[in-house]
Amino acid sequence: MKPVFLRAVVTAAVLATVSLGAAAATLDDNLKAMQATNAEAGAAQKNIASLQAQTQAMVEEYKRLTATVDYQDEYSQEIRDRLAAQDKELASLRQQVASRQVTQQRIVPLMRSMADALEQFVALDLPFHQEERLARVIKVKQQLASTSLPLQDKYRVLLEAFQQELEFSRGIEAWRGELKLGEESLTVEYLRLGRTAFYFQSMDGARSGYWDRSYKQWVELPRDYAEDIKHGLRIARNQQAPQLLLLPMKR
């Protein structure tokens, strides 16, 4: 940095010399003009004084810059401090980038493993809204495999999928749908009690059943349970106040 500064000083010296020459020429012209006309003597003298003051100020500044070693030292130290601060900041940024890359290398496989576990859980869970739930998990897995989706967005969609599955564990739900029962296809009313039990009842109320977790199939229930399932459907639809239901819950 010092050679650059010295060149700047030499340039300043040249400019000062040129300015001094110009000032001398102006001074000479003013002296000639003053001799030619006394009427302008006062104004010319003022110009001379002003030019002399400016020239003297430039000379003093030049001397200060060239003679003051402390100024150069302070300037050089300031540059060194700035460079050191920049190096420190760059090192910190490199460390952050490296740390983020390591974190991403660890968290991405973990998120994929979580998505696989969620897909398996849905497949083995009670078969309510199963196609919709599996489609949601598959979409999440596709988003995790995307190279354009930021890491934080991948984390968000995965957590949202887990949150949606968690919500199914709370409360009860009733809806109408199609049921394949053996060789028959029925339109039924479904009743879900959290993740504890899953029932159906035909539209005429004549047939009812529950999902057997052990055998992974629907099992029809005696007519004795028809009324309790009907009450459960009404409670789920907020058509009836909650009450005790006598329903089979086989795990």
Secondary structure as a PSIPRED ss2 file (coil, helix, strand):
# PSIPRED VFORMAT (PSIPRED V4.0)

   1 M C   1.000  0.000  0.000
   2 K H   0.000  1.000  0.000
   3 P H   0.000  1.000  0.000
   4 V H   0.000  1.000  0.000
   5 F H   0.000  1.000  0.000
   6 L H   0.000  1.000  0.000
   7 R H   0.000  1.000  0.000
   8 A H   0.000  1.000  0.000
   9 V H   0.000  1.000  0.000
  10 V H   0.000  1.000  0.000
  11 T H   0.000  1.000  0.000
  12 A H   0.000  1.000  0.000
  13 A H   0.000  1.000  0.000
  14 V H   0.000  1.000  0.000
  15 L H   0.000  1.000  0.000
  16 A H   0.000  1.000  0.000
  17 T H   0.000  1.000  0.000
  18 V H   0.000  1.000  0.000
  19 S H   0.000  1.000  0.000
  20 L H   0.000  1.000  0.000
  21 G H   0.000  1.000  0.000
  22 A H   0.000  1.000  0.000
  23 A H   0.000  1.000  0.000
  24 A H   0.000  1.000  0.000
  25 A H   0.000  1.000  0.000
  26 T H   0.000  1.000  0.000
  27 L H   0.000  1.000  0.000
  28 D H   0.000  1.000  0.000
  29 D H   0.000  1.000  0.000
  30 N H   0.000  1.000  0.000
  31 L H   0.000  1.000  0.000
  32 K H   0.000  1.000  0.000
  33 A H   0.000  1.000  0.000
  34 M H   0.000  1.000  0.000
  35 Q H   0.000  1.000  0.000
  36 A H   0.000  1.000  0.000
  37 T C   1.000  0.000  0.000
  38 N H   0.000  1.000  0.000
  39 A H   0.000  1.000  0.000
  40 E H   0.000  1.000  0.000
  41 A H   0.000  1.000  0.000
  42 G H   0.000  1.000  0.000
  43 A H   0.000  1.000  0.000
  44 A H   0.000  1.000  0.000
  45 Q H   0.000  1.000  0.000
  46 K H   0.000  1.000  0.000
  47 N H   0.000  1.000  0.000
  48 I H   0.000  1.000  0.000
  49 A H   0.000  1.000  0.000
  50 S H   0.000  1.000  0.000
  51 L H   0.000  1.000  0.000
  52 Q H   0.000  1.000  0.000
  53 A H   0.000  1.000  0.000
  54 Q H   0.000  1.000  0.000
  55 T H   0.000  1.000  0.000
  56 Q H   0.000  1.000  0.000
  57 A H   0.000  1.000  0.000
  58 M H   0.000  1.000  0.000
  59 V H   0.000  1.000  0.000
  60 E H   0.000  1.000  0.000
  61 E H   0.000  1.000  0.000
  62 Y H   0.000  1.000  0.000
  63 K H   0.000  1.000  0.000
  64 R H   0.000  1.000  0.000
  65 L H   0.000  1.000  0.000
  66 T H   0.000  1.000  0.000
  67 A H   0.000  1.000  0.000
  68 T C   1.000  0.000  0.000
  69 V H   0.000  1.000  0.000
  70 D H   0.000  1.000  0.000
  71 Y H   0.000  1.000  0.000
  72 Q H   0.000  1.000  0.000
  73 D H   0.000  1.000  0.000
  74 E H   0.000  1.000  0.000
  75 Y H   0.000  1.000  0.000
  76 S H   0.000  1.000  0.000
  77 Q H   0.000  1.000  0.000
  78 E H   0.000  1.000  0.000
  79 I H   0.000  1.000  0.000
  80 R H   0.000  1.000  0.000
  81 D H   0.000  1.000  0.000
  82 R H   0.000  1.000  0.000
  83 L H   0.000  1.000  0.000
  84 A H   0.000  1.000  0.000
  85 A H   0.000  1.000  0.000
  86 Q H   0.000  1.000  0.000
  87 D H   0.000  1.000  0.000
  88 K H   0.000  1.000  0.000
  89 E H   0.000  1.000  0.000
  90 L H   0.000  1.000  0.000
  91 A H   0.000  1.000  0.000
  92 S H   0.000  1.000  0.000
  93 L H   0.000  1.000  0.000
  94 R H   0.000  1.000  0.000
  95 Q H   0.000  1.000  0.000
  96 Q H   0.000  1.000  0.000
  97 V H   0.000  1.000  0.000
  98 A H   0.000  1.000  0.000
  99 S H   0.000  1.000  0.000
 100 R H   0.000  1.000  0.000
 101 Q H   0.000  1.000  0.000
 102 V H   0.000  1.000  0.000
 103 T H   0.000  1.000  0.000
 104 Q H   0.000  1.000  0.000
 105 Q H   0.000  1.000  0.000
 106 R H   0.000  1.000  0.000
 107 I H   0.000  1.000  0.000
 108 V H   0.000  1.000  0.000
 109 P H   0.000  1.000  0.000
 110 L H   0.000  1.000  0.000
 111 M H   0.000  1.000  0.000
 112 R H   0.000  1.000  0.000
 113 S H   0.000  1.000  0.000
 114 M H   0.000  1.000  0.000
 115 A H   0.000  1.000  0.000
 116 D H   0.000  1.000  0.000
 117 A H   0.000  1.000  0.000
 118 L H   0.000  1.000  0.000
 119 E H   0.000  1.000  0.000
 120 Q H   0.000  1.000  0.000
 121 F H   0.000  1.000  0.000
 122 V H   0.000  1.000  0.000
 123 A H   0.000  1.000  0.000
 124 L H   0.000  1.000  0.000
 125 D C   1.000  0.000  0.000
 126 L C   1.000  0.000  0.000
 127 P C   1.000  0.000  0.000
 128 F C   1.000  0.000  0.000
 129 H C   1.000  0.000  0.000
 130 Q H   0.000  1.000  0.000
 131 E H   0.000  1.000  0.000
 132 E H   0.000  1.000  0.000
 133 R H   0.000  1.000  0.000
 134 L H   0.000  1.000  0.000
 135 A H   0.000  1.000  0.000
 136 R H   0.000  1.000  0.000
 137 V H   0.000  1.000  0.000
 138 I H   0.000  1.000  0.000
 139 K H   0.000  1.000  0.000
 140 V H   0.000  1.000  0.000
 141 K H   0.000  1.000  0.000
 142 Q H   0.000  1.000  0.000
 143 Q H   0.000  1.000  0.000
 144 L H   0.000  1.000  0.000
 145 A H   0.000  1.000  0.000
 146 S C   1.000  0.000  0.000
 147 T C   1.000  0.000  0.000
 148 S C   1.000  0.000  0.000
 149 L C   1.000  0.000  0.000
 150 P C   1.000  0.000  0.000
 151 L H   0.000  1.000  0.000
 152 Q H   0.000  1.000  0.000
 153 D H   0.000  1.000  0.000
 154 K H   0.000  1.000  0.000
 155 Y H   0.000  1.000  0.000
 156 R H   0.000  1.000  0.000
 157 V H   0.000  1.000  0.000
 158 L H   0.000  1.000  0.000
 159 L H   0.000  1.000  0.000
 160 E H   0.000  1.000  0.000
 161 A H   0.000  1.000  0.000
 162 F H   0.000  1.000  0.000
 163 Q H   0.000  1.000  0.000
 164 Q H   0.000  1.000  0.000
 165 E H   0.000  1.000  0.000
 166 L H   0.000  1.000  0.000
 167 E H   0.000  1.000  0.000
 168 F C   1.000  0.000  0.000
 169 S C   1.000  0.000  0.000
 170 R C   1.000  0.000  0.000
 171 G C   1.000  0.000  0.000
 172 I E   0.000  0.000  1.000
 173 E E   0.000  0.000  1.000
 174 A E   0.000  0.000  1.000
 175 W E   0.000  0.000  1.000
 176 R E   0.000  0.000  1.000
 177 G E   0.000  0.000  1.000
 178 E E   0.000  0.000  1.000
 179 L E   0.000  0.000  1.000
 180 K E   0.000  0.000  1.000
 181 L E   0.000  0.000  1.000
 182 G C   1.000  0.000  0.000
 183 E C   1.000  0.000  0.000
 184 E E   0.000  0.000  1.000
 185 S E   0.000  0.000  1.000
 186 L E   0.000  0.000  1.000
 187 T E   0.000  0.000  1.000
 188 V E   0.000  0.000  1.000
 189 E E   0.000  0.000  1.000
 190 Y E   0.000  0.000  1.000
 191 L E   0.000  0.000  1.000
 192 R E   0.000  0.000  1.000
 193 L E   0.000  0.000  1.000
 194 G C   1.000  0.000  0.000
 195 R C   1.000  0.000  0.000
 196 T C   1.000  0.000  0.000
 197 A E   0.000  0.000  1.000
 198 F E   0.000  0.000  1.000
 199 Y E   0.000  0.000  1.000
 200 F E   0.000  0.000  1.000
 201 Q E   0.000  0.000  1.000
 202 S E   0.000  0.000  1.000
 203 M C   1.000  0.000  0.000
 204 D C   1.000  0.000  0.000
 205 G C   1.000  0.000  0.000
 206 A C   1.000  0.000  0.000
 207 R C   1.000  0.000  0.000
 208 S E   0.000  0.000  1.000
 209 G E   0.000  0.000  1.000
 210 Y E   0.000  0.000  1.000
 211 W E   0.000  0.000  1.000
 212 D E   0.000  0.000  1.000
 213 R C   1.000  0.000  0.000
 214 S C   1.000  0.000  0.000
 215 Y C   1.000  0.000  0.000
 216 K C   1.000  0.000  0.000
 217 Q E   0.000  0.000  1.000
 218 W E   0.000  0.000  1.000
 219 V E   0.000  0.000  1.000
 220 E E   0.000  0.000  1.000
 221 L E   0.000  0.000  1.000
 222 P C   1.000  0.000  0.000
 223 R H   0.000  1.000  0.000
 224 D H   0.000  1.000  0.000
 225 Y H   0.000  1.000  0.000
 226 A H   0.000  1.000  0.000
 227 E H   0.000  1.000  0.000
 228 D H   0.000  1.000  0.000
 229 I H   0.000  1.000  0.000
 230 K H   0.000  1.000  0.000
 231 H H   0.000  1.000  0.000
 232 G H   0.000  1.000  0.000
 233 L H   0.000  1.000  0.000
 234 R H   0.000  1.000  0.000
 235 I H   0.000  1.000  0.000
 236 A H   0.000  1.000  0.000
 237 R C   1.000  0.000  0.000
 238 N C   1.000  0.000  0.000
 239 Q C   1.000  0.000  0.000
 240 Q C   1.000  0.000  0.000
 241 A C   1.000  0.000  0.000
 242 P C   1.000  0.000  0.000
 243 Q C   1.000  0.000  0.000
 244 L C   1.000  0.000  0.000
 245 L C   1.000  0.000  0.000
 246 L C   1.000  0.000  0.000
 247 L C   1.000  0.000  0.000
 248 P C   1.000  0.000  0.000
 249 M C   1.000  0.000  0.000
 250 K C   1.000  0.000  0.000
 251 R C   1.000  0.000  0.000
